[in-house]
C-alpha cells in the first residue's frame, strides 16, 4: 500500500541500513536505484543532503511529527535526482519507513518556467532598447517633426526641433489640431496634403504660412501604423531661415548617433547606388572604408539573388516602406549573414532616395516551439518504409517534399508573387503553376497555368 501511494518507499533498520526498497515506477528500478538495498541511507544521497537524512531518522526515532525534506540522490549520468521524503517509525524495533515523491517533473517545469521568464525579459529588454533608440533619434533630430493622429488630426508628439522652429513649447503643441498652426490658405493646403497621403500613401510637399503670418514652411507628410492606430509623420522646414547653431549642433549629434548604431544604415539614390553608409554596414560587407561602398550598387552585397533585391525594391516603390524583409548580406571575403531589412522611400527634397536599416536576423531558439513547422515526413518515418516501399517511390516522395518546401519558401520571400517565385526557382511560370496544382497549393483558376 505504501509503495502504491509513493514513488519511492524505503524500510530502514535501527542502524540506518536500507532493508527493503520499492518503486512506484519501473523506470526508477531500471535506472539502477534498486542497488540501494543493503546500503546505508546516508550513503545513497549527496554530501549536502546527509544532514537532512540524519535529521529525518532522528525525528522518526523520537516519534516527532513527520516533516517533508527535499533530498538529492546522485544520478548515474552525473546529475542529481531530487526526492521529497518523510519518515515515520514502524513499531518498537527501531525500524523506519521513508516515503518519497519524485520531484524531477516539478524541477523540469521550474526550469521551463525560468527559461520562459528569461525569454520574456530578453524580449522586454529588446523592446525597451528599441524605444530608447527611437526616443533618442526623435529628440536629437535636427529636422522639425510632428506626430499627428490620423482620425483626429491632433498633434500627439513634437520633437524639440519642431518646438524651436514654431516658437511654441512641445507640451503646448500636443493636443492641438495641426491645421490650427497655419493661416487659412496654409491650413487648406495641409488638409489636402493629409487627405492625399491617407489615400495614396504619399503626396508632394506643400507650402504653408503660420497663423501669425511671420514664417512660411515646406510641409511633407507620410503615414505609418503604431499600436493599431494610424499616424501622420509631419516634417517642417523653413523656406527662409537658415538653421541656427542649436540645430546645427543637434544635427551633428544625430550623425554621431547614426555612426554609432549597431544596426547597418544605408542611403541610396533612385538607381540603388550607395550615397552613404554607417560603419555597421561596412562591417557587414567586410569593407575597410566608406569610399569602397560609395557609388556601388547595393545589390552587390545585398540579396540572395537579383530577384530577391528586385522584390524588395518593387515593394518599396509601391508601398513607400518595407519592414522585416528577410534576405542575406554577402561579405567581400565570402561571409554570408542572414539579415532583416526595414526600408523607406523618401520622395521629398531635392533628390529622392531610399533608406535601408539592416540588422542581423534573430536566430530561432533551440527546442520545440509552438507553431513550428514540421516536415511532412520525418527521416524516421521515411526510413521505416524501407522494405515496404520501393526505393524509387521513396525517392519520389522525398523529392516531392523538398519541391513543396522550396516553393513555399519562394512564395514567402516574394510576397506570393508567383512570377518572381518562378524566376527565383529557375522555373517557367507554367511549370510553377503545374507544381502548385499537383501539390494543391494556392487558389488557381481554371485558366491559370495554361499556355496562352
C-alpha positions in Angstrom: 0.0 0.0 0.0 2.9 2.4 0.9 4.6 1.6 -2.4 1.4 2.3 -4.3 1.0 5.7 -2.6 4.6 6.9 -3.1 7.2 7.0 -5.9 9.8 5.5 -3.5 9.3 3.6 -0.3 12.3 2.6 1.9 12.3 0.3 5.0 15.3 1.3 7.2 16.6 -0.6 10.2 17.8 1.0 13.5 21.3 1.4 12.0 20.1 3.4 9.0 20.6 0.5 6.6 18.0 0.0 3.8 16.3 -3.4 4.3 13.8 -3.1 1.6 13.1 -0.7 -1.3 10.1 -0.3 -3.6 9.5 2.0 -6.5 6.2 3.2 -7.9 7.7 3.2 -11.4 9.7 0.6 -13.2 11.8 3.4 -14.7 13.5 4.1 -11.4 14.3 0.4 -11.0 15.8 0.3 -14.5 18.0 3.3 -13.8 19.9 1.4 -11.1 18.3 2.7 -7.9 17.4 -0.8 -6.8 21.1 -1.2 -5.8 20.4 0.8 -2.7 19.3 -2.4 -0.9 21.8 -3.2 1.9 23.4 0.3 1.9 23.1 2.9 4.5 20.5 5.6 3.5 23.1 8.4 4.1 25.4 6.7 1.6 22.8 6.9 -1.2 22.4 10.7 -1.1 24.7 13.7 -2.0 27.0 15.2 0.6 24.9 18.2 1.3 21.8 16.0 1.8 23.3 13.8 4.6 22.4 16.1 7.5 18.7 16.1 6.2 18.7 12.3 6.2 20.1 12.1 9.7 17.5 14.6 10.9 14.7 12.6 9.4 15.9 9.4 11.1 16.3 11.2 14.4 12.8 12.8 14.2 11.3 9.4 13.3 13.0 7.6 16.2 11.8 10.2 18.7 8.2 10.0 17.4 8.0 13.6 16.4 5.5 14.7 13.8 6.9 13.8 10.4 8.2 16.6 8.2 9.0 16.6 4.5 12.5 17.3 3.3 14.0 17.5 -0.2 16.9 15.2 -0.6 19.2 14.7 -3.7 20.5 11.3 -4.8 23.4 11.0 -7.3 22.1 10.0 -10.7 24.0 7.5 -13.0 24.9 10.2 -15.6 26.4 12.6 -13.2 23.3 14.7 -12.5 21.2 14.6 -9.3 17.8 13.1 -8.6 15.6 15.2 -6.3 13.1 13.4 -4.0 10.9 14.8 -1.2 10.9 12.4 1.8 9.0 12.0 5.0 9.9 9.3 7.6 7.8 7.6 10.3 8.7 4.8 12.9 7.5 1.3 12.4 6.7 -0.4 15.8 9.2 -0.6 18.6 12.1 -2.4 16.9 13.6 0.9 15.6 12.7 0.4 12.0 11.7 3.4 10.0 9.7 3.7 6.7 10.6 6.6 4.4 8.2 7.5 1.6 9.4 9.8 -1.2 7.9 11.8 -4.1 9.9 12.1 -7.3 10.4 15.9 -7.9 12.0 15.6 -11.4 8.8 16.6 -13.2 8.4 19.6 -10.9 12.1 20.6 -11.4 11.6 20.3 -15.2 8.6 22.6 -15.0 10.5 25.0 -12.9 13.4 25.1 -15.4 11.0 25.7 -18.3 9.3 28.5 -16.3 12.7 30.1 -15.7 13.6 29.8 -19.4 10.3 31.3 -20.4 10.8 34.1 -17.9 14.3 34.8 -19.2 13.0 34.8 -22.8 10.3 37.4 -21.8 12.9 39.5 -20.1 15.1 39.5 -23.1 12.2 40.4 -25.4 11.2 43.2 -23.0 14.8 44.5 -22.9 14.9 44.4 -26.7 11.6 46.5 -27.0 12.9 48.9 -24.3 16.1 49.4 -26.2 14.3 49.9 -29.5 12.0 52.5 -27.8 15.1 54.2 -26.3 16.7 54.4 -29.8 13.5 55.9 -31.2 13.3 58.5 -28.5 16.9 59.4 -28.9 16.7 59.8 -32.6 13.4 61.7 -32.4 14.7 64.2 -29.8 18.1 64.7 -31.4 16.8 65.0 -35.0 17.6 68.4 -36.5 14.5 68.2 -38.6 11.2 69.5 -37.2 8.9 66.5 -36.8 5.3 66.3 -35.6 3.4 63.1 -35.0 -0.3 63.6 -35.7 -3.2 61.2 -35.1 -5.0 60.3 -38.4 -8.5 60.2 -37.0 -8.5 63.4 -35.0 -5.6 65.3 -36.9 -4.4 66.4 -33.5 -0.7 66.5 -32.6 0.3 63.7 -30.2 4.1 64.3 -30.1 6.5 67.0 -31.2 10.3 66.9 -31.1 12.4 69.8 -29.7 13.4 71.0 -33.2 9.7 71.5 -34.1 9.1 73.4 -30.8 12.0 75.6 -31.5 11.0 76.2 -35.2 7.4 77.0 -34.3 8.4 79.1 -31.2 5.9 77.1 -29.0 6.9 74.6 -26.2 6.4 71.0 -27.1 3.9 70.5 -24.3 1.6 73.2 -25.6 1.7 71.8 -29.2 0.4 68.4 -28.0 -3.4 68.2 -28.3 -3.7 71.0 -30.9 -5.1 70.4 -34.4 -2.3 70.5 -37.0 -4.3 73.0 -39.1 -4.5 75.5 -36.2 -0.8 76.3 -36.7 -1.3 77.8 -40.1 -3.3 80.6 -41.8 -6.4 79.8 -43.8 -4.7 79.1 -47.1 -1.9 77.1 -45.3 -4.4 75.1 -43.3 -6.3 74.2 -46.5 -3.0 73.1 -48.2 -2.1 71.0 -45.2 -5.5 69.4 -45.1 -5.3 68.5 -48.8 -1.8 67.0 -48.2 -3.1 64.8 -45.3 -6.1 63.6 -47.4 -3.8 62.7 -50.3 -1.3 60.9 -48.1 -4.1 59.0 -46.3 -5.4 57.8 -49.7 -2.3 57.2 -51.7 0.4 56.8 -49.1 2.4 59.9 -50.3 2.0 63.3 -51.8 4.1 66.3 -52.9 5.2 68.8 -50.4 3.1 71.9 -49.8 3.8 75.4 -48.6 2.0 76.8 -45.6 2.4 80.0 -43.6 2.0 80.2 -39.8 -1.2 81.7 -38.4 0.7 84.9 -37.4 2.0 85.2 -41.0 5.6 85.5 -40.0 7.1 82.3 -41.3 6.5 80.0 -44.3 7.3 76.3 -44.3 7.6 73.4 -46.6 5.4 70.7 -45.2 5.7 67.0 -46.1 3.8 64.0 -44.6 3.9 60.2 -44.5 1.7 57.7 -42.8 2.5 54.8 -40.5 0.8 52.5 -38.1 1.6 52.1 -34.4 -0.4 50.1 -31.8 -3.4 49.5 -34.0 -3.7 53.2 -34.9 -2.6 55.3 -37.9 -0.4 58.4 -37.5 1.0 61.1 -39.8 4.6 62.0 -39.6 4.8 65.7 -40.5 8.1 67.3 -41.4 8.5 71.1 -41.4 11.4 73.0 -43.0 11.6 76.8 -43.1 11.8 78.3 -46.6 13.7 81.5 -45.4 15.6 80.9 -42.2 18.9 79.0 -42.1 19.2 76.6 -39.2 20.6 78.2 -36.1 23.6 76.9 -34.2 21.4 74.9 -31.9 20.0 72.9 -34.9 23.5 72.5 -36.3 24.7 71.0 -33.0 21.7 68.7 -32.9 22.4 67.5 -36.5 26.0 66.8 -35.6 24.8 64.7 -32.6 22.4 62.8 -34.8 25.1 62.0 -37.3 27.3 60.7 -34.4 24.4 58.5 -33.2 23.8 57.1 -36.7 27.5 56.3 -37.0 27.4 54.5 -33.6 24.3 52.4 -34.3 24.8 48.6 -34.0 22.4 48.2 -37.0 23.6 49.0 -40.5 22.1 52.1 -42.2 22.5 52.7 -45.9 21.2 55.6 -48.1 21.0 55.0 -51.9 19.8 57.1 -54.8 16.9 56.0 -57.1 19.5 53.9 -59.1 20.3 52.0 -55.9 23.9 53.3 -55.9 25.1 53.9 -52.3 25.3 57.5 -51.2 26.1 57.0 -47.6 26.6 54.1 -45.2 27.4 53.8 -41.5 30.3 51.8 -40.0 28.0 48.9 -39.1 27.3 48.3 -42.8 31.0 48.4 -43.6 31.5 45.6 -41.0 28.7 43.5 -42.5 30.1 43.9 -46.1 33.7 43.4 -44.9 34.8 46.8 -46.2 37.6 48.9 -44.8 36.4 52.4 -45.8 33.2 54.1 -46.8 34.8 55.1 -50.2 34.7 51.4 -51.1 30.9 51.4 -50.8 30.0 54.8 -52.1 28.8 54.7 -55.7 28.5 51.0 -55.8 25.1 49.3 -56.3 23.6 48.0 -53.0 22.7 44.6 -54.6 26.4 43.9 -54.9 26.2 42.9 -51.3 22.5 42.6 -50.5 20.2 39.8 -51.6 20.3 36.1 -52.3 20.0 36.8 -56.0 18.8 39.6 -58.3 15.2 38.6 -57.9 15.4 38.9 -54.1 16.6 42.5 -54.4 14.1 43.4 -57.1 11.2 42.2 -55.0 12.4 44.4 -52.1 12.7 47.5 -54.4 9.4 46.8 -56.1 7.6 46.7 -52.7 9.4 49.8 -51.6 8.4 51.7 -54.7 4.7 50.5 -54.4 4.1 51.0 -50.7 6.8 53.5 -49.7 8.2 51.4 -46.9 9.1 47.8 -46.2 9.6 46.2 -42.8 11.2 42.9 -41.7 12.2 41.7 -45.2 14.4 38.6 -44.8 17.5 38.3 -47.0 21.3 37.9 -46.8 24.3 40.2 -46.9 27.4 38.8 -48.8 30.7 40.0 -47.4 33.6 41.0 -49.6 35.5 37.9 -48.4 32.8 35.4 -48.8 30.8 35.6 -45.5 27.0 35.3 -45.6 24.8 36.9 -42.9 21.1 36.3 -42.5 19.5 39.8 -42.1 16.2 41.6 -41.8 15.6 44.9 -43.6 13.3 47.8 -42.9 13.4 50.4 -45.7 11.7 53.7 -46.7 11.4 55.7 -49.8 11.9 59.4 -49.4 10.4 61.4 -52.3 10.6 64.8 -50.8 13.6 67.1 -51.0 16.0 67.9 -53.9 17.0 64.3 -54.6 14.7 61.3 -53.9 16.5 58.5 -52.1 16.0 55.1 -50.3 17.0 54.4 -46.7 17.8 50.8 -45.6 18.1 49.7 -42.0 19.8 46.3 -41.9 20.0 44.2 -38.8 21.2 40.7 -38.0 18.2 38.2 -38.2 17.3 36.7 -34.8 18.3 33.1 -34.6 15.5 30.8 -33.5 15.9 29.3 -30.1 16.6 25.6 -29.9 14.0 23.3 -28.6 10.4 22.8 -29.6 8.5 26.0 -30.4 4.7 26.4 -30.6 3.6 26.7 -34.2 7.0 25.4 -35.5 6.5 24.0 -39.0 7.4 20.3 -39.3 8.4 18.4 -42.4 5.5 16.3 -44.0 7.6 13.2 -43.2 10.4 12.9 -40.7 13.6 11.0 -41.5 12.4 8.2 -39.2 9.1 7.9 -41.0 10.8 7.7 -44.4 13.4 5.1 -43.3 10.7 3.0 -41.6 9.2 2.5 -45.1 12.3 0.6 -46.3 11.3 -2.9 -47.2 7.7 -2.0 -47.7 8.0 0.6 -50.4 10.4 0.6 -53.4 13.5 2.9 -53.4 12.0 4.6 -56.5 8.8 5.5 -54.6 10.8 6.7 -51.6 13.0 9.0 -53.7 9.9 10.3 -55.5 8.2 11.2 -52.2 11.3 12.8 -50.8 11.7 14.9 -53.9 8.0 16.0 -53.6 8.6 17.1 -50.0 11.7 19.2 -51.0 9.9 20.7 -54.0 6.9 21.7 -51.9 9.1 23.3 -49.2 11.2 25.2 -51.8 8.0 26.5 -53.5 6.6 27.6 -50.1 9.8 29.4 -49.3 10.0 31.2 -52.6 6.3 32.4 -52.3 7.0 33.6 -48.8 10.2 35.5 -49.9 8.3 37.1 -52.9 5.1 38.0 -51.0 3.1 35.4 -53.0 4.3 36.9 -56.3 4.2 33.8 -58.5 6.1 35.3 -61.4 9.0 36.3 -59.2 8.9 33.0 -57.3 9.2 31.1 -60.6 12.2 33.2 -61.6 13.8 32.6 -58.2 13.3 28.9 -58.6 14.5 28.8 -62.2 11.2 27.6 -63.5 8.8 28.8 -66.1 5.5 30.2 -64.9 3.7 27.2 -66.5 5.9 24.7 -64.7 5.3 26.5 -61.4 1.5 26.5 -61.9 1.7 22.8 -62.7 3.5 22.1 -59.5 1.1 24.3 -57.5 -1.8 22.3 -58.9 -0.1 19.0 -58.1 0.5 19.9 -54.5 -2.8 21.7 -54.1 -1.2 25.0 -53.1 -2.8 28.3 -53.7 -6.1 29.2 -55.4 -5.6 28.7 -59.1 -8.4 29.5 -61.6 -9.0 27.1 -64.4 -7.3 29.5 -66.9 -4.1 29.9 -64.8 -1.1 27.8 -65.8 -2.3 27.2 -69.3 -0.3 28.2 -72.4 -1.8 31.3 -74.0 
